[in-house]
Structure formats: C-alpha cells, structure tokens
Amino acid sequence: MVSAADPRAAEAGAEMLRSGGTAVDAAIATLLALTVVEPQSSGIGGGGYMVYSERGAGPVTYDGRETAPAAATPDWWLKDGQPMPFNEAQPGGKSVGVPSNLRMVALAHRQHGKLPWAKLFGPAIRLARDGFKVTSRLHNSLDKYRTTGALSAQARALFYRPDGSVVPVGAIVKNPALAAFLQSVAAQGPDSFYVGPNAQAIVNAVDAAAQNPSKMTVGDVASYDAKSRPPVCGSYRAYRICGMGPSSSGGITVFATLKQLERFDLSALGPQSVTAWHLIAESERLAYADRDKYVGDPDYVSVPIVGMADESYLAGRSALISPDKTLADAQAGTPAGAPPMCAPALQPERGTSHFVAVDKWGNVVSETSTIESSFGSGLMVNGYYLNNELTDFSFAPAENGCPVANRVEGGKRPRSSMAPTIVYAPDGKVRLAVGAAGGATIPAQVIKAIVGVVDFHLTAQDALALPMIYAPGDTVFVERGTFLEAMAPKLEALGHPVKTLPPGTFKANAIEWRDGRWAGAADPRSEGAAVSE
C-alpha cells in the first residue's frame, strides 16, 4: 500500500509494488511522480528525510536535507545589518540549497531496493510526457503567484496562458523538458543529476538569478552527500515512537511532546475535552522551545539530543504543565550536554509533501519531501522547481551576542520540521507510519495523529481528520471552522492567547496495521489517497 498527497503519485508507488518492488522502490516512484503532479510542494529539486523499517525491525533513517553553498556565511540573510524580510529572501538564487532528494533515495535504493533504478521513473515520465490534469490545489497555488514576479519565465510558461491567467482546473499540462530529463537520469543514474549539464544548469540559474543571485558552484552540487543518521526513538505508554533526528527537529519535537504528556490520562479525557487539547498545547510549547534553541545540523553544532530525549529530563519538563492553567513563559530547558546557544525569533516554514509505503514483506517507509515554499525559489531547471530551503536557516546568526544553532554556514543543512515517524505497537510490530506537510506545523500534526490513534483509539483516518492545534510559542493556533475554534473561549480562560489557521495549511498521510491488515489514511483536507497493491 502507498498513501500520498496525490492519488497519481500513490498509484505510481503501487505500480512498483505490483512489479515486485520494495517499499523503498515504491517511495522513490512516488517522489518522482510528485515532482510532476505536485510541483508546488515537492520533487527532485528539493530534499527530504526517510525513516525505513525492514520487516518490523528498528528503523534506519536517511538525511537528504539540502546544503548551503560553501561560500555561504552567517550574514547570508542580513541586509544593512538586519535580517531580510522572508518575502524578499524567498525568490531567486540565494534561497536555493543543493538539491538532495536523488542522492538520498539512491542511497536507500542501493541498500533496500529490488527493482532496477530506471523502472522507478516510468510512471513519472509518462505523467510528464503524456500530460496530467491540473487539480484545484495546484491551481490555487498558481493563482496566488499569478501577479508576482516570483516565478521564472520557464516556470510561468508551463502553467500560465499568454494573457497571464492560470490554466484552469482539469486542464492537461505536459512537461516535455521534465520528461526528457527524467529519462536521462533513469538511463544514466543518479550521479548524472550532480555532475555535467544539470549541475551546471542549477548553478547558472541560481548565480544569474534576477533576484538574490547566489554563489553556488558545480563543486557544491557534485559534493553533496546524503547520510544515514541515528533515529530518535523512545517509549510512549506501551508504544515505541521512532522519528528523524537532526538535522531535522521533527523527531525530537514529536517524542518530547508525547513523553511530557504521558503522565496525563488523555484516553479518559477524550478528543472532546478542552483539558486534553490544553495539555497538548502546553507540551508543544515546551518541546518547540527546546527545538528552537538547540537543534541544528549535527555536523556543525553540538545538538544535545540524548539529553533532550532523556526520560528524567522530560519528566521535569512535564512537571511544569498544569491541567487547569497556562504556563506563563515556556522557556527552553537545560538538557544534559546543552551547549551555550540562544533561541532565534520564530520564522515561517512552508510547503512539503509526505508519503508512506509498505510492501508484501512488511518493510515500511515513512518519507517527507519538500521544496519549502510553494514553487520553492520560483526558479526552474529542466522542468523541475528549485527549492528555497536556505530560508529555513535562522536569518539572525546571533541573539544578544549569543550564537544561534541554526545560523547559516557554508555546506550546512538548515534545520527542518519534517517528522516522518514510525510507531511500534507493544508487541514490537509496526502499528503506524505517519508524517505531514505544512512547515513548522508538521510535528504538531504528527503528534495529533499519534494521540488520536494511541490515546483516543481512533482509526488513522479519523485521527488525521481531527482538528489541528499548534502551539510553537505563547500563542495557540487552532483550526478554523472546527470544534477547536468553538473551544477557543475556554482555552483563553485557561490563559492561552488563541488565533485561527485555515485548514488548507495541513496535509498528512499514514498507513496503519489494524484488525489484521494494513489500512491507508489520507488527510481529508488534501487531495491525497491511499492505493493498495
């Protein structure tokens, strides 16, 4: 089974499973298809993370996060000594990190794939060559950029009419440049992306960009290396939660939030309880404070991940949470091994797509892929969009003279919120594979899904459908038009400043083992679907 944010991408993965492929084969085909049909969110011009469990074993995780050019310095996002506004930094060349998805999935394929590399490209090539229908979600994303100069001419030519209007919902779009490029990479292998004409095209696009030209070299592209990283795992009630470690903050944020909630009986409270959602918000506030202060690329900063995941430390953090009032100031704690770092100001994160695959052998993949904002940097090369991941770095390299863990440095990976997660049942078998899209809301979406399954005893589908609460700081955000918005006065009475977020911000996918079989789940807010073999 495959669950993805677009049914055509899920079908691409399922096609690999029918051909005898593994979950990794299916995930790669899904990623490639998303490059075509969901170009605003994901693709080979970006990066991602993969959590893989072989036949129920403890997971291995792959870091495919983009890197900054070697020439990048801590003042990369400063203008006249001040951090640039995000909307000014996003478009053009400086926001582009070295695309990394293909290096990551090639590494996973070598270790866990069965089908030939070229076969994985078949569905994506057909979609790009023969055409695909424009969905409402893609159309709406294109419409938002209709009057801006953020998209390059090549990008605009694909999806806009000569009069500047967006191609309508249901229109068939063909991307022959992408089809030809995918055929080339299928035939020549993943290294052809990182050296030769494509690498030079990336460098030319970002260094000669009309907005924010970069300083990337072909050496930056050629030297990119995906890495296997230690997972972040820990117990929550009788379950084992495993996710992605740094450079992602997703795994530790999800686990810390859950572990801090463990002493509260969420099951007895239930999903209609104001107290339950208040406790989730309070725990998120503490976990996000720690991640903001301490998490960065572990190759560049000392991330105290062991201390942050320590049960005694998290018990102390949990003791700060009260069921009947709000913590006045949710500051970062001091876990064992914490270096002297300062937390930066919060900044937006966007975009992304998540997909999950399980094969007939019981191998499970939970993978999140992104190009960051809608259409990334707006630059297009060979029919695919280049990311704007470098805006995930902290724009200010220091706070009050204290270094920020997520500051820009040459060759460094920006911190991510992506949280591909696998949950193991008390019997040790995979119970749930889940992840989400939506920038910094990703850990909160995954937390809500796990609480829904483990504590509220919901199906994965119903857990994904639960309304969203997101508390990265003093303000609690609830999903507009849901029972959580109706609860806002009671949350405010507990001390929470409450604001609403539109439901289009959220997008999650999952597969669960339930009642002796695999069952897929896709966020009802999205166009996603689960397709079985």
Residue pairs with C-beta under 8 A, 6 or more apart in sequence:
1 14
1 17
1 357
1 358
1 511
1 518
1 520
1 530
1 531
1 532
1 533
2 10
2 11
2 13
2 14
2 17
2 26
2 27
2 30
2 355
2 356
2 357
2 520
2 530
2 531
3 10
3 355
3 356
3 357
3 509
3 510
3 511
3 520
3 521
3 522
3 528
3 529
3 530
3 531
4 10
4 13
4 30
4 34
4 353
4 354
4 355
4 356
4 509
4 522
4 528
4 529
5 34
5 38
5 41
5 42
5 353
5 354
5 355
5 437
5 507
5 509
5 522
5 523
5 526
5 527
5 528
6 33
6 34
6 37
6 38
6 135
6 527
6 528
6 529
7 527
7 528
7 529
7 531
8 33
8 37
8 123
8 127
8 132
9 30
9 31
9 33
9 34
9 37
9 38
9 355
10 30
10 355
10 528
10 529
10 530
10 531
11 33
11 123
11 531
12 29
12 30
12 32
12 33
12 123
12 124
12 127
13 26
13 27
13 29
13 30
13 33
13 355
13 357
13 531
14 26
14 531
14 532
14 533
15 29
15 122
15 123
16 25
16 26
16 28
16 29
16 115
16 119
16 120
17 23
17 25
17 26
17 357
17 359
17 360
17 533
18 533
19 115
19 119
20 114
20 115
21 29
21 113
21 114
21 115
21 119
21 120
21 359
22 112
22 113
22 114
22 115
22 359
22 361
22 363
23 52
23 112
23 357
23 358
23 359
23 363
23 364
23 365
24 50
24 52
24 105
24 108
24 109
24 112
24 113
24 357
24 363
24 365
25 109
25 113
25 114
25 115
25 120
25 359
26 357
26 359
26 365
27 50
27 105
27 108
27 355
27 357
27 365
27 367
28 105
28 108
28 109
28 113
28 120
29 120
29 121
29 122
29 123
29 124
30 355
30 357
31 42
31 43
31 44
31 48
31 101
31 105
31 355
31 367
31 369
32 44
32 120
32 121
32 123
32 124
32 182
33 123
33 124
33 127
34 41
34 42
34 43
34 353
34 355
34 369
35 42
35 43
35 44
35 45
35 124
35 178
35 182
35 384
36 124
36 127
36 128
36 132
36 175
36 178
37 127
37 132
37 135
37 138
38 137
38 138
38 353
39 138
39 375
39 384
39 385
40 137
40 138
40 141
40 142
40 351
40 371
40 374
40 375
40 385
41 351
41 352
41 353
41 370
41 371
41 374
41 437
42 48
42 351
42 352
42 353
42 369
42 370
42 371
43 101
43 369
43 371
43 384
43 385
44 99
44 101
44 102
44 193
44 384
45 99
45 101
45 371
45 376
45 381
45 384
45 385
45 386
45 387
46 66
46 99
46 100
46 101
46 369
46 370
46 371
46 372
46 376
46 385
46 386
46 387
46 389
47 64
47 65
47 66
47 97
47 99
47 100
47 101
47 104
47 369
47 370
47 387
47 389
48 64
48 65
48 100
48 101
48 104
48 367
48 368
48 369
48 370
48 418
49 61
49 62
49 63
49 64
49 65
49 104
49 244
49 248
49 250
49 367
49 368
49 416
49 418
49 420
50 61
50 62
50 64
50 104
50 105
50 108
50 365
50 366
50 367
50 420
51 59
51 60
51 61
51 231
51 242
51 243
51 244
51 365
51 366
51 367
51 420
51 421
51 422
51 433
52 59
52 60
52 61
52 62
52 108
52 112
52 363
52 364
52 365
52 366
53 59
53 242
53 363
53 364
53 422
53 430
53 433
54 60
54 112
54 363
55 361
55 362
55 363
56 362
56 364
56 424
56 428
56 429
56 430
58 231
58 233
58 242
59 231
59 233
59 242
59 422
60 228
60 231
61 228
61 229
61 230
61 231
61 243
61 244
61 245
62 104
62 107
62 108
62 226
62 227
62 228
62 229
63 104
63 226
63 227
63 228
63 229
63 244
63 247
63 248
63 413
64 100
64 101
64 103
64 104
64 105
64 226
65 97
65 100
65 247
65 248
65 297
65 389
65 413
65 414
65 416
66 96
66 97
66 98
66 99
66 100
66 387
66 389
66 390
66 413
66 414
67 97
67 98
67 100
67 220
67 224
67 411
67 412
67 413
68 76
68 97
68 390
68 393
68 408
68 409
68 410
68 411
68 412
68 413
68 414
69 98
69 214
69 215
69 216
69 217
69 220
69 410
69 411
70 217
70 219
70 220
70 410
70 411
71 215
71 216
71 217
71 410
72 215
72 390
72 408
72 409
72 410
72 411
72 412
73 408
73 409
73 410
74 397
74 398
74 407
74 408
74 409
75 397
75 408
76 94
76 390
76 393
76 408
77 83
77 84
77 89
77 94
77 391
77 393
77 395
77 396
77 408
78 84
78 395
78 396
78 397
79 88
83 395
83 396
84 395
86 347
86 348
86 391
86 395
89 95
89 212
89 391
89 395
90 150
90 373
90 377
90 378
90 388
90 391
91 148
91 149
91 150
91 211
91 212
91 377
91 378
91 388
92 206
92 209
92 210
92 211
92 212
92 213
92 214
92 377
92 378
92 379
93 205
93 206
93 207
93 208
93 209
93 211
93 212
93 213
93 214
93 216
93 377
93 379
94 206
94 209
94 212
94 213
94 214
94 390
95 212
95 372
95 376
95 377
95 387
95 388
95 389
95 390
95 391
96 202
96 205
96 206
96 214
96 216
96 376
96 377
96 379
96 386
96 387
96 388
96 389
96 390
97 387
97 389
97 390
97 413
97 414
98 202
98 216
98 220
98 221
98 224
99 193
99 202
99 221
99 224
99 386
99 387
100 224
100 226
101 369
102 185
102 190
102 193
102 194
103 190
103 193
103 194
103 224
103 225
103 226
104 226
105 190
106 117
106 189
106 190
106 226
107 226
107 228
109 117
109 120
112 363
113 120
117 186
117 189
117 190
118 186
118 187
120 186
121 182
121 183
121 185
121 186
124 182
125 179
125 182
125 183
125 186
128 174
128 175
128 176
128 178
128 179
128 182
128 383
129 174
129 176
129 179
130 174
131 172
131 173
131 174
132 172
132 173
133 170
133 171
133 172
133 173
134 142
134 159
134 167
134 168
134 169
134 170
134 171
134 172
134 173
135 169
135 527
136 169
136 527
137 526
137 527
139 166
139 167
139 168
139 169
141 374
141 375
142 159
142 160
142 166
142 167
143 166
144 374
145 151
145 374
145 375
145 378
146 160
146 164
146 165
146 166
147 164
149 211
150 375
150 378
151 375
151 378
151 380
152 205
152 378
152 379
152 380
154 177
154 380
155 375
155 378
155 379
155 380
155 385
158 173
158 175
158 380
158 383
159 166
159 167
159 173
160 166
160 167
161 167
167 173
175 383
176 383
177 382
177 383
178 382
178 383
178 384
179 383
180 382
180 383
181 198
181 382
181 383
181 384
184 192
185 192
185 193
192 198
193 199
194 221
194 222
194 224
195 218
195 221
195 222
198 381
198 382
199 218
199 221
199 222
200 218
201 381
201 382
202 216
202 221
202 381
202 386
203 216
203 217
203 218
203 220
203 221
205 379
205 380
205 381
205 386
206 213
206 214
206 216
206 377
206 379
206 386
207 213
207 214
207 215
207 216
209 377
209 379
220 411
229 244
229 245
229 246
229 298
230 245
231 242
231 243
231 244
231 245
231 251
232 242
232 243
232 244
232 245
232 251
232 252
232 255
232 305
232 309
233 240
233 241
233 242
233 243
233 255
234 240
234 241
234 255
234 259
234 309
234 311
235 241
235 259
236 255
236 258
236 259
236 262
236 450
236 454
237 262
237 454
237 455
238 425
238 426
239 423
239 424
239 425
239 426
239 431
239 454
240 423
240 424
240 428
241 254
241 255
241 258
241 421
241 423
241 424
241 450
242 251
242 421
242 422
242 423
242 424
243 250
243 251
243 252
243 254
243 255
243 419
243 420
243 421
243 422
243 446
244 250
244 251
244 418
244 419
244 420
244 421
245 251
245 252
245 298
245 305
246 252
246 295
246 296
246 297
246 298
246 303
246 305
246 415
247 295
247 296
247 297
247 298
247 413
247 414
247 415
247 416
248 415
248 416
248 417
248 418
248 419
249 291
249 295
249 415
249 416
249 417
249 443
250 368
250 416
250 417
250 418
250 419
250 420
250 421
250 442
250 443
250 446
251 419
251 421
252 287
252 290
252 291
252 295
252 305
252 308
252 309
253 284
253 287
253 288
253 290
253 291
253 417
253 419
253 443
254 419
254 421
254 443
254 446
254 447
254 450
255 309
256 283
256 286
256 287
256 290
256 291
256 308
256 309
256 314
256 317
257 280
257 283
257 284
257 286
257 287
257 443
257 447
258 283
258 447
258 450
258 451
259 309
259 311
259 314
259 318
260 283
260 286
260 287
260 314
260 317
260 318
260 321
261 279
261 280
261 283
261 318
261 451
262 318
263 315
263 318
264 276
264 279
264 321
264 323
266 276
266 279
266 451
266 455
266 456
267 455
267 456
267 457
269 275
269 276
269 279
270 276
270 456
271 452
271 456
271 458
271 466
272 483
274 487
274 490
274 491
274 494
275 323
275 324
277 469
277 484
277 487
277 491
278 323
278 326
278 491
278 494
278 496
279 321
279 323
280 447
280 448
280 451
280 469
280 471
281 469
281 471
281 476
281 491
281 496
282 321
282 322
282 326
282 327
282 330
282 471
283 318
283 321
284 443
284 444
284 447
284 469
284 470
284 471
284 472
285 327
285 330
285 471
285 472
285 473
285 474
286 317
286 320
286 321
286 327
286 330
286 333
287 317
287 443
288 330
288 440
288 443
288 471
288 472
288 473
289 330
289 331
289 332
289 333
289 343
289 473
290 308
290 317
290 332
290 333
290 335
291 415
292 332
292 343
292 344
292 346
292 472
293 332
293 341
293 342
293 343
293 405
294 303
294 304
294 308
294 332
294 335
294 338
294 339
294 341
294 405
295 303
295 405
295 406
295 415
296 303
296 405
296 406
296 407
296 412
296 415
297 409
297 412
297 413
297 414
297 415
298 305
299 412
299 413
300 409
300 412
301 339
301 341
301 405
302 337
302 339
303 405
304 335
304 336
304 337
304 338
304 339
306 336
306 337
307 313
307 335
307 336
307 337
307 338
308 335
310 335
310 336
313 333
313 335
313 336
316 333
317 333
320 327
320 330
321 327
324 494
325 494
325 495
326 494
326 495
326 496
328 495
329 474
330 473
330 474
332 343
339 405
340 402
340 403
341 402
341 403
341 404
341 405
342 398
342 399
342 400
342 402
342 403
342 404
343 399
343 404
344 394
344 395
344 396
344 399
344 404
344 406
345 396
345 399
346 440
346 472
346 473
347 391
347 394
347 395
348 439
348 440
349 372
349 392
349 416
349 417
349 439
349 440
350 372
350 373
350 374
350 438
350 439
351 370
351 371
351 372
351 373
351 374
351 376
351 437
351 439
352 368
352 369
352 370
352 372
352 418
352 436
352 437
352 438
352 439
352 442
352 507
353 368
353 369
353 370
353 437
353 507
354 366
354 367
354 368
354 369
354 420
354 435
354 436
354 437
354 507
354 508
354 509
355 367
355 369
355 435
355 509
356 364
356 365
356 366
356 367
356 433
356 434
356 435
356 509
356 510
356 511
356 520
357 364
357 365
357 367
357 511
358 364
358 365
358 430
358 433
358 511
358 518
360 533
362 430
364 422
364 430
364 433
364 511
365 433
366 420
366 421
366 422
366 433
366 434
366 435
367 420
367 435
368 418
368 419
368 420
368 435
368 436
368 437
368 442
370 387
370 389
370 416
370 418
370 437
371 385
371 386
371 387
371 388
371 389
372 387
372 388
372 389
372 391
372 392
373 388
373 391
375 385
376 385
376 386
376 387
376 388
376 389
377 385
377 386
377 387
377 388
378 385
378 388
379 385
379 386
380 386
389 414
390 408
390 414
391 414
392 406
392 414
392 415
392 416
393 406
393 407
393 408
393 412
393 414
393 415
394 404
394 406
394 407
394 408
396 404
396 407
397 403
397 404
397 407
397 408
398 404
398 407
405 415
406 414
406 415
408 414
417 439
417 440
417 441
417 442
417 443
418 435
418 442
419 435
419 436
419 442
419 443
419 446
420 433
420 435
421 432
421 433
421 434
421 435
421 446
421 450
422 430
422 432
422 433
423 430
423 431
423 432
423 433
423 434
423 450
423 453
423 454
424 430
424 431
425 431
425 513
429 513
430 513
431 453
431 512
431 513
432 449
432 450
432 453
432 460
432 510
432 511
432 512
432 513
433 510
433 511
433 512
434 446
434 449
434 450
434 460
434 508
434 509
434 510
435 442
435 446
435 508
435 509
435 510
436 442
436 445
436 446
436 449
436 506
436 507
436 508
436 509
436 523
437 506
437 507
437 508
438 445
438 505
438 506
438 507
440 470
440 472
441 468
441 470
441 477
441 501
441 505
441 506
444 468
444 469
444 470
444 471
444 472
445 468
445 506
445 508
446 508
448 463
448 466
448 468
448 469
449 460
449 463
449 464
449 466
449 508
449 510
450 463
451 463
452 458
452 460
452 462
452 463
452 464
452 466
453 459
453 460
453 463
453 512
456 463
456 466
458 466
459 512
459 514
459 519
459 521
460 510
460 511
460 512
460 514
460 519
460 520
460 521
461 510
461 519
461 521
461 522
463 510
463 521
464 508
464 509
464 510
464 521
464 522
464 523
464 524
465 523
465 524
467 478
467 479
467 482
467 483
467 484
467 485
468 477
468 478
468 479
468 482
468 484
468 501
468 503
468 505
468 506
469 476
469 477
469 478
469 479
469 484
470 476
470 477
470 478
470 501
471 477
471 496
474 497
475 496
475 497
475 498
475 499
476 491
476 496
476 497
476 498
476 499
477 498
477 499
477 500
477 501
478 484
478 485
478 487
478 488
478 491
478 498
478 499
478 500
478 501
479 485
479 500
479 501
479 502
479 503
479 506
480 500
480 501
480 502
480 503
481 503
482 503
485 500
488 498
488 500
491 498
492 498
503 525
504 525
506 523
506 525
506 526
507 523
507 525
507 526
507 528
508 522
508 523
508 526
509 521
509 522
509 523
509 528
509 530
510 520
510 521
510 522
511 518
511 519
511 520
511 521
511 530
512 518
512 519
512 521
513 519
518 532
519 530
520 529
520 530
520 531
520 532
521 530
522 528
522 529
522 530
